[in-house]
Amino acid sequence: MSEVILDTLIDSIKLVPFLFLTYLAMEYLEHKAGEKTTHMVRKAGKMGPLIGGVAGVLPQCGFSAAASNLYAGRVITLGTLIAIYLSTSDEMLPILISEKMDICFVLGVLGAKAAIGAIAGFVIDLLVRERKIHPHDHVHGHGENDHEEEEHIHEICEHENCHCEKDGIFLSAVKHTLHITFFIIVIGFVLNTALHFVGEDVLAGLILNRPVLGPVLAGLVGLIPNCAASVTITQLYISGVISLGAMMSGLLVGAGVGLLVLFRVNPDKKENLKIVGILYVIGVLTGIVINWL
């Protein structure tokens, strides 16, 4: 056990500098482009799924939460909302970068999430008859201004441990790095312990060789409204425990705190459950197809 603990700590500490630099860049990008991206989605109209799918892959804290808020006010369509949920990367991107994964692979995953989100969004908008979209930028139908909406989203994200910060780019990056490092240490310890006592081949065989069960289980993990879900799924893939299809299922279903915010701000609970079902089915089916291919 001492070796397991030591290996876990060493492996996790090695990631800290890369995580910090990645989050520093992400915080800067969000500071410069966050509000502009949300504004683009507001004004996208019928092209909402495309813009939402592309914008969703960009590292923006609370973007899926903002999308939930906009949908509750009927500012964006259901297809746009699903596109954003599917493309949201949460903690996948910084972990893949810190683990020095091949850049072509990282871009491929991001591109696939954006494309799947956009296509699914357009199909949903074609099939589902939407309730009337408000012609003005109303949130909850009450017409709050942009500043009030931003404050509302930040309050929800901070309360739900989404680590949106208002303490400056540097301090926010430090807090974010420490927060995710803690999850990596915990997940790494559990995984290394399992590998030590069970064996890598046995552990990988439990899920990796199950082309259907893997995506189904990963999709359930992805529904957890916390950054730990995307950290777990990404780390399991990097460690060779789950397949690419299973990873994609979990990451497609994972919408950060977006679903949690949706249940708070959208009064139609049946509709919310349908949205969860749509998201889960798309993610799992996509993962199964990827494994089959």
C-alpha positions in Angstrom: 0.0 0.0 0.0 2.9 2.3 0.7 4.0 1.9 -2.9 0.5 2.5 -4.2 0.2 5.7 -2.2 3.7 6.9 -3.2 3.0 6.2 -6.9 -0.3 8.0 -6.8 1.2 11.1 -5.2 4.1 11.2 -7.6 2.0 10.7 -10.7 -0.5 13.4 -9.5 2.1 15.9 -8.5 3.8 15.6 -11.9 0.5 16.9 -13.5 0.2 20.0 -11.3 2.4 22.4 -13.4 0.7 21.4 -16.7 -2.8 21.6 -15.1 -2.0 25.1 -13.7 -0.7 26.4 -17.1 -3.7 24.9 -18.9 -6.2 26.4 -16.4 -4.4 29.8 -16.6 -4.9 29.8 -20.3 -8.5 28.6 -20.0 -9.3 31.4 -17.5 -7.8 34.0 -19.8 -9.8 32.6 -22.7 -13.0 32.6 -20.7 -12.3 36.2 -19.4 -11.9 37.4 -23.0 -14.6 35.4 -24.8 -17.1 34.1 -22.3 -19.8 36.8 -22.6 -19.3 37.1 -26.3 -19.9 33.4 -26.8 -23.1 33.4 -24.7 -24.3 36.4 -26.7 -23.6 34.6 -30.0 -25.7 31.6 -28.8 -28.5 34.0 -27.9 -28.6 35.5 -31.4 -27.9 32.3 -33.3 -31.6 31.4 -34.2 -31.9 28.4 -36.4 -28.1 28.0 -36.5 -28.1 27.6 -32.7 -27.1 23.9 -32.7 -24.0 24.6 -34.9 -22.8 27.6 -32.9 -23.7 25.9 -29.6 -21.9 22.7 -30.6 -18.7 24.6 -31.5 -18.9 26.9 -28.5 -19.5 24.1 -26.1 -16.1 22.6 -26.6 -14.4 25.8 -25.6 -13.4 25.8 -21.9 -15.9 28.2 -20.3 -17.0 27.8 -16.7 -20.7 27.8 -16.4 -21.5 27.8 -20.1 -23.8 24.8 -19.9 -25.5 26.4 -16.8 -26.0 29.6 -18.8 -27.5 27.5 -21.6 -29.9 25.9 -19.2 -31.0 29.4 -18.0 -31.5 30.6 -21.6 -33.6 27.5 -22.5 -35.7 28.0 -19.4 -36.5 31.5 -20.7 -37.1 30.0 -24.2 -34.3 32.1 -25.7 -32.6 29.1 -27.3 -34.1 25.9 -28.8 -34.0 22.4 -27.4 -31.6 21.4 -30.2 -29.2 24.2 -29.2 -29.4 23.2 -25.6 -28.7 19.5 -26.4 -25.8 20.5 -28.7 -24.2 22.5 -25.9 -24.7 19.7 -23.4 -23.1 17.1 -25.7 -20.1 19.2 -26.7 -19.3 20.5 -23.2 -15.9 19.1 -22.3 -15.8 20.0 -18.5 -12.4 18.7 -17.2 -11.5 16.4 -20.1 -9.4 19.0 -22.0 -7.0 20.1 -19.2 -6.5 16.4 -18.1 -5.7 15.2 -21.7 -3.3 18.2 -22.1 -1.6 17.6 -18.8 -1.2 13.9 -19.6 0.5 15.0 -22.8 -1.9 13.1 -25.1 -1.3 13.4 -28.8 -2.7 16.8 -30.0 -4.4 15.2 -33.0 -6.3 12.9 -30.7 -7.3 15.8 -28.4 -8.5 17.8 -31.4 -10.3 14.7 -32.8 -12.2 14.2 -29.6 -13.2 17.9 -29.4 -14.2 17.9 -33.1 -16.3 14.8 -32.7 -18.1 16.2 -29.7 -18.8 19.4 -31.5 -20.0 17.6 -34.7 -22.2 15.1 -32.7 -23.7 18.0 -30.7 -24.5 20.1 -33.8 -25.9 17.2 -35.8 -28.1 15.9 -32.9 -29.2 19.5 -32.2 -30.4 20.1 -35.8 -32.2 16.7 -35.9 -34.0 17.5 -32.6 -35.1 20.9 -33.8 -36.5 19.3 -37.0 -38.4 16.6 -35.1 -39.5 18.4 -31.9 -42.1 21.2 -32.2 -40.7 24.0 -30.0 -42.7 26.3 -27.9 -42.4 29.9 -29.1 -38.9 31.4 -28.6 -38.9 34.8 -27.1 -37.9 37.6 -29.5 -36.0 39.4 -26.7 -33.2 38.2 -24.5 -35.4 37.1 -21.6 -34.2 34.9 -18.9 -36.9 33.0 -17.0 -39.2 35.3 -19.1 -38.5 38.3 -16.8 -36.1 40.2 -19.0 -33.1 40.5 -16.6 -30.1 42.3 -18.1 -26.8 40.5 -19.0 -25.1 41.5 -15.7 -27.9 40.1 -13.6 -27.9 36.9 -15.6 -24.1 36.5 -15.2 -24.3 37.0 -11.5 -27.1 34.5 -11.2 -25.1 31.8 -13.1 -22.0 32.4 -11.1 -23.9 32.0 -7.9 -25.3 28.7 -9.0 -22.0 27.4 -10.3 -20.1 28.4 -7.1 -22.8 26.8 -4.9 -22.6 23.5 -7.0 -18.8 23.3 -6.8 -18.3 24.3 -10.4 -15.4 26.4 -9.4 -16.4 29.6 -11.2 -14.3 32.2 -9.6 -14.3 36.0 -9.4 -10.9 36.4 -7.8 -8.8 37.1 -10.8 -7.3 34.8 -13.5 -4.3 33.7 -11.5 -6.0 32.9 -8.2 -8.8 31.2 -10.1 -6.4 29.0 -11.9 -4.6 28.1 -8.7 -7.9 27.1 -7.0 -9.1 25.2 -10.0 -5.7 23.3 -10.2 -5.8 22.4 -6.5 -9.5 21.3 -6.8 -8.9 19.0 -9.8 -5.6 17.7 -8.4 -7.5 16.5 -5.3 -9.9 14.5 -7.5 -7.0 13.1 -9.5 -5.3 11.9 -6.3 -8.5 10.2 -5.0 -9.3 8.6 -8.3 -5.7 7.6 -8.9 -5.5 6.0 -5.5 -8.6 4.0 -6.0 -7.5 2.9 -9.5 -4.0 2.0 -8.4 -5.3 0.0 -5.5 -7.6 -1.9 -7.8 -4.8 -2.5 -10.3 -2.5 -3.7 -7.4 -4.9 -6.2 -5.9 -7.0 -7.3 -9.0 -4.6 -6.8 -11.9 -4.6 -4.6 -14.9 -5.8 -7.3 -17.3 -8.7 -8.4 -15.1 -9.8 -4.8 -14.4 -9.6 -3.8 -18.0 -11.6 -6.9 -19.0 -14.5 -6.0 -16.8 -15.5 -3.0 -18.9 -13.0 -2.5 -21.8 -14.2 -5.6 -23.7 -17.9 -4.9 -23.2 -18.9 -2.8 -26.3 -22.4 -2.1 -25.0 -22.0 -2.3 -21.2 -19.1 0.1 -21.2 -20.9 3.0 -22.8 -24.0 2.3 -20.7 -22.1 2.5 -17.4 -19.9 5.4 -18.5 -23.1 7.3 -19.5 -24.5 6.9 -16.0 -21.2 8.2 -14.5 -21.5 11.2 -16.9 -24.9 12.1 -15.5 -23.2 13.0 -12.2 -23.4 16.8 -12.0 -19.8 17.3 -10.8 -16.4 17.7 -12.3 -15.4 14.4 -10.6 -17.4 12.6 -13.3 -15.3 13.9 -16.3 -12.1 13.5 -14.3 -12.9 9.9 -13.6 -14.0 9.0 -17.1 -10.9 10.6 -18.7 -8.5 9.0 -16.2 -10.0 5.6 -16.7 -9.5 5.9 -20.5 -6.0 7.1 -20.1 -5.3 4.1 -17.8 -6.7 1.7 -20.3 -9.6 0.6 -18.2 -12.4 1.7 -20.5 -12.7 2.0 -24.3 -12.8 5.1 -26.5 -16.5 4.5 -27.0 -17.1 4.3 -23.3 -15.1 7.5 -22.7 -17.1 9.3 -25.4 -20.4 8.2 -24.0 -19.5 9.5 -20.5 -18.1 12.8 -21.8 -21.1 13.4 -24.2 -23.6 12.8 -21.5 -21.6 14.8 -19.0 -22.9 18.4 -19.1 -21.2 19.8 -16.0 -23.8 21.4 -13.7 -26.0 22.2 -16.7 -28.6 19.6 -15.9 -28.6 20.6 -12.2 -29.3 24.2 -13.2 -32.0 23.0 -15.6 -33.9 21.3 -12.9 -33.7 24.5 -10.8 -34.7 27.0 -13.4 -37.1 25.1 -15.6 -40.4 24.4 -13.9 -41.4 21.6 -16.2 -39.9 18.6 -14.5 -41.2 16.1 -17.0 -39.6 18.0 -19.8 -36.3 18.0 -17.8 -36.4 14.2 -17.4 -37.0 13.9 -21.2 -34.0 16.1 -21.8 -31.9 13.9 -19.5 -33.2 10.8 -21.4 -32.4 12.3 -24.8 -28.9 13.2 -23.7 -28.2 9.8 -22.2 -29.5 7.9 -25.2 -27.5 9.9 -27.7 -24.3 9.6 -25.6 -24.7 5.8 -25.1 -25.6 5.0 -28.7 -22.7 7.1 -30.0 -20.3 5.2 -27.7 -21.7 1.8 -28.9 -21.2 2.9 -32.5 -17.7 4.1 -31.9 -16.8 0.7 -30.2 -18.4 -1.2 -33.1 -16.4 0.9 -35.6 
